[in-house]
């Protein structure tokens, strides 16, 4: 039994018409009829009948009508209590976010927390994943969005997504068609602008090339995602970029983006907290909001896998 089925039942009985009820509910008649049919099948009882006076409830329908009104009132009361409780959440919460993800996550997270919990002071720390791990482990940061590594094994983690890497460069440097998969052998021919070690991208590249017993060209080391993207767009070199950074390479007319045809070239994105840490209510709610935003951000990637 679903709450929407109860809402539909109440609306139809009040309006004595499915059509008029749909005008109030802003739902198409077929959807209302379908849900009411499912409700009758679940209860194994007829709830509504059509007559000269329109749609009328049966004796069972009248009984459920009263119960449904009480249930929906209780739900509304519970929602109001939670909203009041959320508005009273206060405290300081520190969040560490690895660089490229911070470019698209930090502002939406700050906006959501300011809107929902204005008394919560959110402190966002952006940096390389490897540098942020120790801060989460020591408790300096309440939580982090990091990339899986040997160091994150000492944290309490929850996986978010396995994120692939792509080749990106200015179109003048590689006029090949967009979207054509690139092998490691092709990648090795391009001078690359990359973050310095320790870094998830560099670590993944090193492992992939080591399996081929070959190497790659480093044109420069850039530890700022924004600077790295700017250098690529300016034609100063190519780069290996995570999926989340591709939106920063717009417009596509001036850049080439190609997937890397390498089975084990990826990074695992995860949320992390200190093991067995006592979490404040504010921290718990920010963590839930953080994971919700991450699911939304990575939804297009998940739908194509």
SULSUL-V469564 format. One record per pair of residues at least 12 apart in sequence whose ideal C-beta (glycine too) atoms are under 6 Angstrom apart, sorted by the first residue. I is the first residue (numbers start at 1). J is the second residue. D is the distance in Angstrom with one decimal. If there is no record, write none. Layout:
i->I j->J d->D
i->I j->J d->D
//
This chain:
i->5 j->35 d->4.9
i->5 j->39 d->4.5
i->6 j->68 d->3.9
i->8 j->32 d->4.9
i->8 j->35 d->5.4
i->8 j->36 d->5.9
i->9 j->68 d->5.8
i->10 j->68 d->5.5
i->11 j->24 d->5.6
i->11 j->25 d->5.4
i->12 j->55 d->5.7
i->13 j->57 d->5.1
i->13 j->65 d->5.3
i->16 j->54 d->3.7
i->16 j->55 d->5.5
i->17 j->54 d->5.2
i->17 j->55 d->5.8
i->18 j->32 d->5.7
i->45 j->60 d->4.6
i->46 j->58 d->5.4
i->47 j->60 d->6.0
i->47 j->61 d->3.8
i->48 j->61 d->5.6
i->89 j->117 d->4.6
i->89 j->120 d->6.0
i->89 j->281 d->5.8
i->89 j->282 d->5.1
i->89 j->285 d->6.0
i->90 j->119 d->3.7
i->91 j->280 d->5.5
i->91 j->282 d->3.9
i->92 j->121 d->4.6
i->93 j->120 d->6.0
i->93 j->122 d->5.6
i->93 j->142 d->5.3
i->93 j->282 d->5.3
i->93 j->283 d->5.1
i->93 j->286 d->4.6
i->94 j->123 d->4.3
i->94 j->141 d->4.8
i->94 j->142 d->5.1
i->95 j->124 d->5.3
i->95 j->143 d->5.6
i->96 j->125 d->4.7
i->96 j->132 d->4.1
i->96 j->135 d->5.7
i->96 j->136 d->5.9
i->96 j->141 d->4.1
i->96 j->144 d->3.8
i->97 j->126 d->5.6
i->97 j->145 d->4.7
i->98 j->129 d->4.0
i->98 j->145 d->5.9
i->98 j->146 d->5.6
i->99 j->126 d->6.0
i->99 j->225 d->4.8
i->100 j->225 d->4.5
i->100 j->242 d->5.6
i->100 j->244 d->5.7
i->100 j->245 d->5.0
i->101 j->145 d->5.4
i->101 j->244 d->5.9
i->102 j->126 d->4.1
i->103 j->225 d->5.6
i->106 j->124 d->5.1
i->108 j->293 d->5.5
i->109 j->290 d->6.0
i->109 j->293 d->5.8
i->110 j->122 d->5.9
i->112 j->289 d->5.4
i->120 j->282 d->4.9
i->129 j->146 d->4.6
i->129 j->147 d->4.5
i->129 j->200 d->5.7
i->130 j->198 d->4.0
i->132 j->144 d->5.4
i->133 j->151 d->4.4
i->133 j->152 d->5.8
i->136 j->155 d->5.8
i->136 j->272 d->5.3
i->137 j->154 d->5.9
i->137 j->155 d->6.0
i->139 j->274 d->5.2
i->142 j->283 d->4.7
i->143 j->273 d->5.0
i->143 j->287 d->5.3
i->144 j->272 d->4.7
i->145 j->271 d->5.8
i->146 j->272 d->5.2
i->147 j->200 d->3.8
i->147 j->267 d->4.7
i->148 j->268 d->3.8
i->148 j->270 d->5.6
i->152 j->272 d->5.9
i->155 j->272 d->4.2
i->156 j->273 d->5.0
i->156 j->275 d->4.6
i->157 j->270 d->4.5
i->157 j->272 d->4.7
i->158 j->271 d->5.0
i->159 j->270 d->5.1
i->160 j->269 d->4.4
i->160 j->270 d->5.7
i->160 j->294 d->5.1
i->161 j->269 d->5.1
i->161 j->298 d->4.5
i->162 j->266 d->5.3
i->162 j->268 d->5.5
i->163 j->242 d->5.3
i->163 j->243 d->5.2
i->163 j->267 d->5.3
i->163 j->269 d->5.5
i->164 j->243 d->5.8
i->164 j->266 d->5.1
i->165 j->240 d->5.1
i->165 j->242 d->5.8
i->165 j->260 d->5.4
i->165 j->265 d->5.3
i->166 j->241 d->5.4
i->166 j->257 d->5.5
i->166 j->259 d->5.6
i->167 j->182 d->5.0
i->167 j->258 d->4.5
i->167 j->260 d->5.9
i->168 j->232 d->5.7
i->168 j->239 d->5.5
i->168 j->241 d->4.9
i->168 j->249 d->5.5
i->168 j->257 d->5.2
i->169 j->238 d->3.6
i->169 j->256 d->5.5
i->170 j->235 d->3.8
i->171 j->254 d->5.8
i->171 j->256 d->5.3
i->172 j->235 d->5.7
i->173 j->235 d->6.0
i->174 j->256 d->5.1
i->178 j->256 d->5.8
i->178 j->257 d->5.8
i->180 j->258 d->5.6
i->181 j->259 d->5.2
i->181 j->261 d->3.8
i->182 j->258 d->4.5
i->182 j->260 d->5.6
i->183 j->261 d->5.4
i->184 j->212 d->5.9
i->184 j->262 d->5.7
i->188 j->216 d->5.1
i->190 j->238 d->4.3
i->191 j->217 d->4.5
i->191 j->219 d->3.5
i->191 j->237 d->5.2
i->192 j->218 d->5.9
i->192 j->219 d->5.9
i->192 j->238 d->5.6
i->192 j->239 d->5.8
i->193 j->219 d->5.5
i->193 j->220 d->5.1
i->193 j->222 d->5.5
i->193 j->228 d->5.8
i->193 j->231 d->5.3
i->193 j->237 d->4.1
i->193 j->239 d->4.8
i->195 j->223 d->5.1
i->196 j->221 d->4.2
i->196 j->223 d->5.9
i->200 j->267 d->4.4
i->201 j->240 d->5.9
i->204 j->265 d->5.5
i->204 j->267 d->5.9
i->208 j->262 d->5.4
i->208 j->265 d->4.9
i->219 j->237 d->4.0
i->229 j->248 d->4.6
i->243 j->301 d->5.5
i->271 j->291 d->5.8
//
